[in-house]
Amino acid sequence: MSFVPTATAVLNYWVRILAALEKKINRQSYETWLKPTRFSHLEGKKLFVRIPSADFQHIGDRYADLIQEAIDNLGLDVETVVFTTPEQDPRAPKVREDGGFAPVPSHSQNAPKQSRQGALTNGVAQAGPMPEQSRFDWNTASQLNPKYLFDAFVVGSGNQFATAAAQAVAERPSKAYNPLFLYGGVGMGKTHLMQAIGHDVKRRQGHASICYVSGEKFTNEMIDCVRYQKMTSFRDKFRTVDVLLIDDIQFLAGKERTQEEFFHTFNALHESMKQIVIASDRPPKELADFEDRLRSRFEWGLIADIQPPDLETKVAILQKKAESEQTALPTDVALFIASNVRTNVRELEGALVRLIAWCSMHGVEITLAVAQQCLKQFIDTQVRKITIETIQRTVAENFGMRVAELKQKNNSRQIVVPRQIAMYLAKQLTEASLPEIGRQFGGKHHTTVMHSIAKIDEQRRADKDLNRTINKMMETLS
Ligand SMILES: Nc1ncnc2c1ncn2[C@@H]1O[C@H](COP(=O)(O)OP(=O)(O)OP(=O)(O)O)[C@@H](O)[C@H]1O
C-alpha cells in the first residue's frame, strides 16, 4: 500500500526537517534564519518553503547539505526544496494593513489549513506547534482523568524518584528526559503520575496537544485504520502531538505491526522534540517479544520505577483520598486498612470507598469497630487467598522448578535461594508461625526459617532486582 501524504503530513515534512536542523545549527543562526520559515506547499517532489523576504534566499545554499541529510535521514519523498518570498508565492497569505496576514486561501489540497487564531503574526507563521485545526483535537477527546494531578499524588520512598522525574518532565517537556519510562506493579500509580504530567504541561502551555493512550487502544485503533485504509489519519493523529503518554506498553508484546508503527511514531515525535512518556509493568529489558530497536529507544531517556508504598505512605494516601471525599478518617482506621491491604493502592482505595459508602448507608460514623465489621469480608478474602501452598506454587513457577524441590533436603544455590524467598513470603503474607513454616518446607528447624527470612530481608534492601522479583510475586499472590 503506498503512503499518500495528506496536508498535515506534508506540513510536517518541513517541521521535521527544521527539528533536525535545530540540533545541528547554532541557536542564533537557527532563530534568525530558519525559525521564521514556514511550509508553503508541495508540488510533486518539490517542497516549497516560505521565507519572509529575499534576504533569506541564501538559506538554500548555506544549509543545502544539512537539509539534504535531514531529508535522507527522515526518508522523505522530496527532491528539491524551493524557498519563496510572499511575493513569489501565490499561495502565501497576503499582508493586511495592520501588518498581520489574511487567511490562507484553501485552493490547494496540499495547502495547510489555517490556524484557529485566523491571521498569522509577524509576517510568517511561527515555527513550533502545528496549526491546531490540522491536528486531531486531543482537547475534545479529553482522555485525562481530572483527579490525576500532582497535588493528589502522595509521595513516599517508593515513588519519590519517579515523581521527581515526572515533575521535571512536566516543567521542561522534551528537554529534561525523553522518553520518560515509568514502570511498576499493578495499581502503583503509573497512570496517575503520567496523567499528572499531561495536566501540568497543559496548565503551563495551554496550546499543547496532549495524547494519553493505552497500548491496547493504540493497537486497536491501528488495526481499525489498517482495515479501513485510514493509516494516514492514524499517523497524523499520533505523530503531531506535543506530549504522548502511552500506558501499559507491555500490551504491544508480540504485535509486530503495532510495534513497527509505534517505532515510527516514536521517531517522528522524538525527532521533532516532542515529549514521550511510557508506562509499563516491567523495565524495558524485561519486555519480552519486543523489538530490540524499540527496547533500546525506551532506554534513551530516564527509567524510573515505582515501588509499593510503605505503611506510612499508605496511611497518607488513605487520608488524602478521604479528604478529597470530604470525609474524616480517624488515624486508627487508616492504619487498620493500610496494614491489612497489602500493596495495591487501587485496592486500598476500594476498601475506603466501601467503608465510606457503608457508613453513609447506615448513617454511622467511621470508627475502628465499624471498619473492622464492614471490611471483614474484604480483608478476610485477601488473607484467605494466601496460604503457604500458594506461595510455594508461585515461587516454584517463578523459578521454573517443582514445588517438591523446595521441600527437599537439597542445599544447592538454585534451590536454597527460592526456598528462602518462599519462607520469607510465608512469614510476610500469612499468619503461620516459624515452626509451622519450617514444617511445610520439609521439616526445617524454626531457626533455619528465621535465618532465611533475615537473609532475604537484608538482600532485598541491597539488591534492586531481587526486590522487584519479590514485589512481583507479592502482587501475584495478593
Ligand atoms: N502515591 C499515590 N498517591 C495517591 N493516589 C495514588 C498513589 N498511587 C496510586 N494512587 C491511586 O491508585 C489508583 C491506581 O493507580 P494507577 O491506576 O495510576 O495505577 P497503575 O500503576 O497505572 O496500575 P495498572 O498497572 O493497573 O494500570 C488510582 O486511583 C491512583 O490515583
The ligand as a Tripos MOL2 file, in Angstrom:
@<TRIPOS>MOLECULE
LIG
   31    33     1     0     0
SMALL
NO_CHARGES

@<TRIPOS>ATOM
      1 N1          1.0120    7.7100   45.5830 N.pl3     1 LIG1
      2 C1         -0.2900    7.8090   45.3280 C.ar      1 LIG1
      3 N2         -0.9950    8.8330   45.8310 N.ar      1 LIG1
      4 C2         -2.3180    8.9350   45.6020 C.ar      1 LIG1
      5 N3         -3.0310    8.0620   44.8730 N.ar      1 LIG1
      6 C3         -2.3710    7.0190   44.3410 C.ar      1 LIG1
      7 C4         -0.9810    6.8310   44.5480 C.ar      1 LIG1
      8 N4         -0.6070    5.7040   43.9010 N.ar      1 LIG1
      9 C5         -1.7010    5.2170   43.3260 C.ar      1 LIG1
     10 N5         -2.7760    6.0030   43.5940 N.ar      1 LIG1
     11 C6         -4.1580    5.7910   43.1590 C.3       1 LIG1
     12 O1         -4.3420    4.3980   42.9840 O.3       1 LIG1
     13 C7         -5.1760    4.1290   41.8850 C.3       1 LIG1
     14 C8         -4.4490    3.2240   40.9370 C.3       1 LIG1
     15 O2         -3.3830    3.9600   40.3660 O.3       1 LIG1
     16 P1         -2.9980    3.8520   38.8280 P.3       1 LIG1
     17 O3         -4.1910    3.4920   38.0070 O.co2     1 LIG1
     18 O4         -2.2550    5.0840   38.4760 O.co2     1 LIG1
     19 O5         -2.0220    2.5940   38.8880 O.3       1 LIG1
     20 P2         -1.2130    1.8960   37.7460 P.3       1 LIG1
     21 O6          0.1590    1.7030   38.2800 O.co2     1 LIG1
     22 O7         -1.3460    2.6290   36.4790 O.co2     1 LIG1
     23 O8         -1.9350    0.4830   37.6700 O.3       1 LIG1
     24 P3         -2.1450   -0.5240   36.4350 P.3       1 LIG1
     25 O9         -0.8300   -1.1820   36.2450 O.co2     1 LIG1
     26 O10        -3.2000   -1.4500   36.9320 O.co2     1 LIG1
     27 O11        -2.5770    0.2910   35.2620 O.co2     1 LIG1
     28 C9         -5.5360    5.4720   41.2810 C.3       1 LIG1
     29 O12        -6.8100    5.8530   41.7130 O.3       1 LIG1
     30 C10        -4.4790    6.4260   41.8220 C.3       1 LIG1
     31 O13        -4.9920    7.7190   41.9900 O.3       1 LIG1
@<TRIPOS>BOND
     1     1     2 1
     2     2     3 ar
     3     2     7 ar
     4     3     4 ar
     5     4     5 ar
     6     5     6 ar
     7     6     7 ar
     8     6    10 ar
     9     7     8 ar
    10     8     9 ar
    11     9    10 ar
    12    10    11 1
    13    11    12 1
    14    11    30 1
    15    12    13 1
    16    13    14 1
    17    13    28 1
    18    14    15 1
    19    15    16 1
    20    16    17 2
    21    16    18 1
    22    16    19 1
    23    19    20 1
    24    20    21 2
    25    20    22 1
    26    20    23 1
    27    23    24 1
    28    24    25 2
    29    24    26 1
    30    24    27 1
    31    28    29 1
    32    28    30 1
    33    30    31 1
@<TRIPOS>SUBSTRUCTURE
     1 LIG1         1 GROUP 0 **** ****
